[in-house]
Amino acid sequence: MSRAGQPAEASDLVDVDALIGAYYDLKPDPSVAAQRVAFGTSGHRGSSLSRSFNEDHILATTQAIVDYRAAQGITGPLFLGRDTHGLSLPAEHTAIEVLVANGVDVRVDSRDSWVPTPALSHAILTYNKGRDEADAGRADGIVVTPSHNPPRDGGFKYNPPHGGPADTDATGWIADRANALIEAGLEGVRRIRHADIDDATLGQYDFRGGYVADLASIIDVEAIARSGVRIGADPLGGASVEYWALIGERYGLDLTVVNPEVDPTWRFMTLDWDEKIRMDPSSPSAMAALVARRDEFDILTGNDADADRHGIVTPDAGLMNPNHFLAVAIDYLYRHREGWPQDAAIGKTLVSSMIIDRVAASLGRTLLEVPVGFKWFVPGLLDGSVAFGGEESAGASFLRKDGTVWTTDKDGILLCLLAAEILAVTGKTPSQRYAELEAEFGASAYQRVDAPASPEQKAALSKLSGDAVSASELAGDPVTAKLSHAPGNGAAIGGLKVQTEYAWFAARPSGTEDVYKLYAESLKGPEHLAQVQEEARKVVAAALGS
């Protein structure tokens, strides 16, 4: 019997002392692919226990970032923050050793506390405001986080001066340089022992104060306060815990931090779908304890460890599907933000719900459909040509009330506050509003599943073109598009998407396992979705010649 959604037990908990000991004691073997530095969509991730995230990795990666900054002519300060994972503080200390030794102006949290990813993006953009791209003195940043990953993992992410996730050109360069340094026995890495670094050497920055004080420029906090909406915010043991406390205090909100505990074992979590501890606020299993309290508040919210993801719980519907909340958020914002540019597009990843397409059409707005990865929204959020960017994995950000940039990374705190604003202004929970959207546009049945694929098949899938699909129908409807490149920006999607008027599927290879991810949606209900999925597997198998 599955233990998903059940409280974690002692046997589920990581040994934090062993985790940190392995960080310092175990060395990676660069000849083993799994032990090399590899940047995914959100930085390098791994565990010290499997030799995929340890001191050598961070020494080399930090030096590589220093070298990348020099190659790009970036001379401004580097903002550095960490989340609450057990490996984050050791990795932050390691990074400081290298940054200081290389003469980088490092700005750390003035309270020596945790820094959510959106607060770091906000800090970079605040510093760089008014500085053009030619200004060498612009700031960039590093956030030490594996996001929602299990407690045994660590993560290390670089955000360039645009404030968002680094693109593949930057991460590829940094990873190659870091691996070369590891292969050379760390020759070329400069460091000063953390114990020998004077605190006065490090610049101080109040990430929390700057972020929270600025929220009134993007959220109608006065409406939330006036309405008396009862908010229960669960940081899920993550970096947002002290931010939520200050938000409630500063703006006079009826806000309760329902679980203020921070514990690197995350012993208070319920187990995710695979019986692992994972701080995913979009997962019904991981959010089970919070969902059980849904009648105690008007809105309940959750964030992952670095607060770049959001989860919305309502009394009437429980945990909302991320796609559903994105559709509601877009519909609400584009009707209530008069200061936004009239031609600003709606950004979505191509595996997000087609309900969003219908909402965009009803608003008369352009839809910008891009590959998976928040980095694709960065240019549009920066120049205001995209007012909202969101992805199906519960990550999104949007513009300030005046149409200027807020963050160029995902902001889970922001989206949670938006849920409260929607209820305060409209009198309807986001789930009640979504029911209205479905009544207008059709009921969405959506699912992502993994299917086996060999490394050779994964490589072939990533290079497929739409011409490889011979099918003219999908689940009884004519195929209207066969895509290998995103329609919004022409970028390769690393897979395939086939769509009809009422349904679609997309297949992409996993970057870490021998599977491919199959996303599918139907506006004709669950039975039709199952038919779409069955035919999708056949289409993919035929295209791969298997």
C-alpha positions in Angstrom: 0.0 0.0 0.0 1.4 3.4 -1.0 2.4 5.8 1.8 2.0 8.8 -0.4 0.4 11.6 1.5 1.2 10.0 4.9 3.4 11.6 7.5 7.1 11.0 7.2 8.6 8.4 9.6 12.1 8.2 11.1 13.3 5.8 8.4 12.4 8.5 5.8 14.7 11.1 7.2 18.1 12.0 6.0 21.1 11.9 8.3 22.1 15.6 8.1 25.5 15.1 9.8 26.4 12.3 7.3 25.1 14.5 4.5 27.4 17.4 5.5 30.3 15.1 6.2 30.0 13.6 2.8 30.0 17.1 1.3 33.5 17.7 2.6 34.9 14.2 2.5 33.8 12.6 -0.7 35.3 13.6 -4.0 33.7 13.4 -7.4 35.1 11.2 -10.2 34.9 13.4 -13.3 35.0 10.2 -15.5 31.5 9.3 -14.2 28.9 11.4 -15.9 26.6 11.5 -12.8 29.4 13.0 -10.8 30.2 15.9 -13.2 28.8 19.4 -12.9 25.6 19.6 -15.1 23.2 22.5 -15.2 19.6 21.6 -15.8 16.8 24.2 -16.2 17.5 25.5 -12.6 21.2 25.0 -12.0 23.4 22.2 -10.8 21.7 19.7 -8.5 22.8 16.5 -6.7 23.6 15.0 -3.4 26.9 14.7 -1.5 25.9 11.1 -0.6 26.1 10.2 -4.3 29.2 12.4 -5.0 27.1 14.6 -7.3 27.1 17.7 -5.1 30.1 18.4 -2.8 32.8 20.9 -1.9 34.8 20.3 -5.1 31.8 20.9 -7.2 31.0 24.2 -5.6 34.7 25.3 -5.5 35.0 24.7 -9.2 31.5 26.0 -10.2 32.0 29.3 -8.2 35.4 29.8 -9.8 33.8 29.1 -13.2 31.2 31.8 -12.5 34.0 34.2 -11.5 35.7 33.4 -14.8 32.4 33.8 -16.7 31.8 37.2 -15.1 35.3 38.3 -16.2 34.7 37.1 -19.7 31.4 39.0 -19.9 32.9 42.2 -18.3 30.6 42.0 -15.2 32.3 43.9 -12.4 29.3 44.8 -10.1 28.3 43.1 -6.9 27.2 39.5 -6.7 24.2 38.9 -4.5 24.4 35.5 -2.7 21.5 33.7 -1.0 20.6 30.2 0.3 17.6 28.1 1.1 17.0 25.8 4.1 18.4 22.5 2.6 21.1 20.9 4.8 23.7 21.3 2.1 22.9 25.0 1.4 24.9 26.6 4.2 28.1 24.6 3.6 27.8 25.4 -0.1 27.2 29.1 0.6 30.4 29.1 2.8 32.4 27.4 0.0 31.2 29.9 -2.5 32.1 32.8 -0.3 35.6 31.4 0.1 36.1 31.5 -3.7 34.3 34.8 -4.4 36.2 36.7 -1.7 39.6 35.2 -2.8 38.8 36.5 -6.4 38.0 40.0 -5.2 34.3 39.8 -6.0 32.0 42.3 -4.1 29.8 39.7 -2.4 26.4 40.9 -0.9 25.0 38.4 1.6 21.9 38.6 3.7 22.2 41.1 6.5 20.4 38.8 8.9 22.5 35.8 7.9 19.2 34.1 7.1 17.5 32.4 4.2 16.9 34.1 0.8 14.1 33.0 -1.5 14.9 32.9 -5.2 12.5 35.7 -6.0 14.0 38.0 -3.4 17.4 37.4 -5.0 16.1 38.2 -8.5 14.4 41.3 -7.0 17.6 42.5 -5.4 19.6 42.1 -8.7 17.0 44.1 -10.7 16.6 46.8 -8.0 20.4 47.3 -8.0 20.5 47.3 -11.9 17.6 49.7 -12.4 18.7 52.6 -14.6 21.9 50.8 -15.7 22.0 49.8 -19.3 23.4 46.5 -20.6 26.7 48.1 -21.5 27.3 49.1 -17.8 30.0 46.7 -16.5 29.0 47.6 -13.0 25.7 45.7 -13.1 25.0 43.1 -10.4 24.3 39.4 -10.8 23.7 36.6 -8.3 23.9 33.0 -7.0 21.2 31.2 -5.1 22.1 28.0 -3.3 19.0 25.8 -3.7 17.8 22.6 -5.3 14.2 24.1 -5.1 11.6 21.5 -4.2 14.1 18.5 -4.3 14.4 16.1 -1.4 16.4 17.0 1.8 19.4 15.0 0.7 20.0 17.2 -2.4 21.8 20.5 -2.9 21.6 23.0 -5.7 23.6 25.9 -7.1 22.0 28.4 -9.6 23.5 31.4 -11.3 21.4 34.4 -12.2 23.1 36.9 -14.6 22.4 40.7 -14.6 19.0 40.2 -16.1 17.9 38.7 -12.8 16.5 35.4 -14.2 17.8 31.9 -14.8 21.0 31.8 -16.9 20.5 30.7 -20.5 22.1 27.5 -21.9 25.1 29.5 -23.4 26.0 30.7 -19.9 25.3 27.5 -18.1 27.1 25.4 -20.7 30.2 27.6 -20.5 30.2 27.5 -16.6 29.7 23.7 -16.5 32.5 23.1 -19.0 34.9 25.3 -17.1 33.9 23.8 -13.7 34.5 20.2 -15.0 37.8 21.2 -16.4 38.9 22.6 -13.1 37.8 19.4 -11.3 39.7 17.3 -13.8 42.8 19.5 -13.1 42.6 18.8 -9.4 41.1 22.3 -8.7 44.3 24.0 -10.0 43.2 27.5 -10.9 40.6 27.7 -8.1 41.4 30.6 -5.7 40.0 30.4 -2.1 40.4 31.8 1.3 39.3 29.7 4.3 35.9 30.8 5.5 37.2 31.1 9.1 39.8 33.6 7.9 37.3 35.9 6.2 36.5 39.0 8.2 32.7 39.7 8.3 33.5 43.3 7.2 34.8 41.9 3.9 31.2 40.9 3.0 28.7 43.4 1.8 25.3 43.2 3.7 21.9 43.4 2.0 18.5 43.3 3.5 16.8 40.9 1.0 13.7 40.5 3.1 13.2 44.2 3.9 13.7 45.3 0.3 11.4 42.6 -1.1 8.5 43.0 1.4 8.5 46.8 1.3 8.1 46.7 -2.4 5.1 44.4 -2.6 2.6 47.2 -2.6 3.8 48.1 -6.0 2.6 44.8 -7.5 -0.1 43.5 -5.2 -3.3 45.3 -3.9 -2.4 44.6 -0.3 -4.8 47.3 0.9 -7.7 45.4 -0.6 -6.6 42.2 1.1 -6.3 44.0 4.4 -9.7 45.6 4.1 -11.4 42.4 3.1 -10.2 40.5 6.2 -9.4 37.5 4.1 -8.0 34.8 6.4 -4.7 33.6 4.9 -2.8 30.5 6.1 0.7 30.5 4.6 2.8 27.3 4.8 6.5 27.8 3.9 6.9 24.0 3.9 10.0 24.5 5.9 11.5 26.8 3.3 13.2 30.2 2.9 9.9 32.1 2.8 9.1 31.5 6.5 10.3 34.9 7.9 9.0 36.7 4.8 5.4 35.6 5.4 5.7 36.8 9.0 6.8 40.3 8.0 4.3 40.5 5.2 1.4 39.9 7.6 2.8 42.4 10.1 3.8 45.2 7.7 0.5 45.2 5.8 -1.9 44.4 8.6 -3.1 41.1 7.0 -5.0 38.4 8.8 -2.2 36.0 8.0 -1.0 33.0 9.9 2.2 31.1 9.2 0.7 27.7 9.8 4.0 25.9 10.2 7.0 28.1 11.1 9.3 25.2 11.7 12.6 24.8 9.8 14.2 21.4 9.9 16.7 20.2 7.2 15.2 16.7 7.6 11.7 18.0 6.8 10.3 15.5 9.3 6.9 17.4 9.4 6.2 16.7 5.7 3.8 14.2 4.2 5.4 11.9 1.6 5.1 12.7 -2.1 3.7 10.4 -4.8 6.9 8.3 -4.8 7.1 8.1 -1.0 9.9 10.6 -0.9 10.0 13.8 1.1 9.7 16.5 -1.5 8.6 20.1 -0.9 6.4 20.5 -3.9 3.5 22.8 -3.3 1.7 21.6 -6.4 1.7 18.0 -5.2 -1.5 16.7 -3.5 0.5 14.2 -1.6 3.2 16.7 -0.4 0.4 19.2 0.5 -1.9 16.6 2.3 -1.4 18.1 5.7 -2.2 21.6 4.5 -5.2 20.5 2.5 -6.6 18.8 5.6 -6.8 22.3 7.2 -8.6 24.0 4.3 -11.7 24.8 6.3 -9.7 26.9 8.8 -8.8 29.7 6.4 -10.3 31.5 3.4 -7.1 30.9 1.4 -4.2 28.5 2.2 -0.9 28.7 0.4 2.3 26.7 0.1 5.8 27.4 -1.2 8.8 25.1 -1.9 12.1 25.5 -0.2 13.3 28.5 -2.3 9.8 29.9 -2.7 9.8 30.0 -6.5 6.8 27.7 -6.7 3.3 28.2 -5.3 0.4 26.0 -4.2 -3.1 27.3 -3.7 -5.7 25.6 -1.4 -9.3 26.7 -1.2 -12.1 25.6 1.1 -14.3 24.6 -1.8 -11.8 22.7 -4.0 -8.7 21.8 -1.9 -5.4 22.0 -3.8 -5.8 23.7 -7.1 -4.1 22.2 -10.2 -1.4 24.7 -11.2 -2.8 25.0 -14.7 -6.1 26.0 -13.3 -4.7 28.7 -11.1 -2.5 30.1 -13.9 -5.6 30.5 -16.0 -7.5 32.3 -13.2 -4.5 34.5 -12.5 -4.1 35.6 -16.1 -7.8 36.3 -16.5 -7.9 38.4 -13.3 -4.7 40.3 -13.9 -5.3 41.4 -17.5 -8.7 42.7 -16.4 -7.5 44.5 -13.3 -4.1 46.0 -14.1 -4.9 49.2 -15.9 -1.3 50.3 -15.9 -0.1 47.3 -18.0 0.7 47.9 -21.7 -2.3 47.1 -23.9 -0.1 45.1 -26.2 1.6 43.0 -23.6 1.5 39.3 -24.3 0.6 36.4 -22.1 3.5 33.9 -21.7 3.0 30.2 -21.2 5.1 27.1 -21.7 3.9 24.8 -24.5 2.9 22.1 -21.9 0.6 24.4 -20.0 -3.2 24.1 -20.3 -5.0 25.2 -23.5 -7.6 26.8 -21.2 -5.0 29.6 -21.1 -5.2 29.8 -24.9 -8.9 30.3 -24.6 -8.5 32.9 -21.9 -6.0 34.8 -24.0 -8.4 34.9 -26.9 -11.2 36.1 -24.8 -9.0 39.0 -23.5 -7.9 39.8 -27.0 -4.2 39.3 -26.0 -1.3 37.8 -27.9 -0.3 34.4 -26.6 3.5 33.7 -26.4 4.0 30.0 -26.3 7.6 29.0 -25.4 9.6 25.8 -24.6 9.8 24.5 -21.0 11.9 26.7 -18.8 11.3 30.1 -17.2 14.3 31.6 -18.9 12.3 32.1 -22.0 10.1 34.7 -20.3 13.1 36.9 -19.1 13.4 39.2 -22.1 9.6 39.9 -22.2 9.3 40.6 -18.5 12.3 42.9 -18.6 11.0 45.1 -21.4 7.3 44.8 -20.6 6.3 43.0 -23.8 5.1 40.0 -21.7 3.1 41.0 -18.6 2.7 37.5 -17.2 4.9 34.4 -17.7 3.9 31.0 -16.2 4.6 27.3 -16.5 2.6 24.3 -15.6 4.9 23.3 -12.7 3.5 26.1 -10.6 6.0 28.8 -11.4 5.1 32.3 -12.6 5.8 36.0 -12.3 4.2 39.2 -13.6 4.7 42.9 -13.9 4.2 45.6 -11.3 1.0 47.7 -11.4 2.8 50.3 -13.5 3.9 47.7 -16.1 7.6 47.6 -15.1 9.6 44.5 -14.2 9.2 42.9 -10.7 11.3 39.7 -11.0 12.6 37.7 -13.9 12.5 34.5 -11.9 9.5 32.6 -10.6 7.9 34.1 -7.5 5.8 31.8 -5.4 5.2 34.3 -2.7 3.8 36.7 -5.2 1.4 34.2 -6.7 0.1 33.2 -3.3 -0.6 36.8 -2.4 -2.4 37.2 -5.7 -4.8 34.4 -4.8 -5.7 36.4 -1.7 -6.1 39.5 -3.8 -8.5 37.7 -6.2 -10.7 36.6 -3.3 -10.6 40.1 -1.7 -11.5 42.0 -4.9 -13.9 39.5 -6.5 -15.5 37.8 -3.6 -14.7 34.4 -5.3 -12.0 31.9 -4.5 -9.7 31.2 -7.4 -11.2 27.7 -7.7 -14.8 29.2 -7.9 -13.6 31.5 -10.7 -11.9 28.6 -12.5 -15.2 26.7 -12.5 -16.7 29.6 -14.4 -13.9 29.5 -16.9 -14.4 25.8 -17.5 -18.1 26.4 -17.9 -17.2 28.9 -20.6 -14.3 27.2 -22.4 -14.6 23.5 -21.6 -13.5 21.1 -18.8 -9.8 20.3 -18.9 -8.5 16.9 -18.3 -4.7 17.1 -18.0 -1.9 14.7 -17.0 1.8 14.1 -17.3 3.2 10.6 -17.2 6.6 9.1 -17.8 7.2 6.3 -20.3 10.4 4.2 -20.8 12.9 5.3 -23.4 16.5 4.3 -24.1 19.3 6.9 -24.3 19.2 6.5 -28.1 15.5 7.0 -28.2 15.7 10.0 -26.0 18.4 11.6 -28.2 16.2 10.8 -31.3 13.1 12.3 -29.6 14.9 15.5 -28.8 15.8 16.0 -32.5 12.4 15.1 -34.1 10.7 17.4 -36.4 7.0 17.7 -37.0 7.4 16.0 -40.4 8.2 12.7 -38.5 4.5 12.5 -37.5 2.4 10.9 -40.2 -0.9 10.8 -38.3 -3.5 13.2 -39.6 -5.9 12.6 -36.7 -5.6 12.4 -32.9 -8.4 10.8 -30.8 -10.9 11.4 -33.6 -10.1 15.0 -34.3 -8.0 16.5 -37.2 -4.4 17.4 -36.3 -4.0 21.1 -36.5 -0.3 21.4 -35.7 2.8 19.2 -35.4 5.5 21.2 -33.6 9.2 20.7 -32.8 9.7 24.4 -32.3 7.7 26.7 -30.0 5.3 29.0 -31.9 6.0 32.0 -29.6 9.8 32.3 -30.3 10.8 29.6 -32.7 13.0 27.9 -30.2 13.5 24.1 -30.3 11.3 22.4 -27.7 13.6 19.3 -27.5 10.7 17.1 -28.4 7.4 17.1 -30.1 3.9 18.6 -29.7 0.8 17.5 -31.7 -2.5 19.3 -31.2 -6.1 19.5 -32.4 -8.8 21.9 -31.6 -9.8 20.1 -28.4 -6.6 18.3 -27.3 -2.9 18.0 -27.5 0.1 15.9 -26.4 3.8 16.7 -26.0 6.7 14.3 -25.6 10.1 15.4 -24.2 13.0 13.3 -23.0 14.0 13.3 -19.4 17.3 14.9 -18.6 18.0 12.6 -15.7 16.3 9.2 -16.3 15.7 6.8 -19.1 12.2 7.9 -19.7 10.3 10.5 -21.8 7.7 12.8 -20.3 4.3 12.6 -22.0 2.1 15.6 -21.3 -1.5 15.5 -22.6 -4.7 17.5 -22.3 -8.3 17.2 -23.5 -11.2 19.5 -23.2 -13.6 16.5 -23.8 -13.0 14.8 -20.5 -10.9 12.0 -18.9 -12.0 9.3 -21.3 -10.9 11.3 -24.3 -7.7 12.2 -22.5 -6.9 8.4 -22.1 -7.5 8.0 -25.8 -5.2 10.9 -26.6 -2.5 9.3 -24.4 -2.9 5.9 -26.0 -2.6 7.3 -29.5 0.3 9.6 -28.4 2.4 6.6 -27.3 1.8 5.0 -30.7 2.7 8.3 -32.6 5.9 8.6 -30.6 6.8 5.0 -31.0 6.3 5.3 -34.8 8.3 8.5 -35.0 11.2 6.8 -33.1 10.9 3.7 -35.3 10.3 1.4 -32.3 
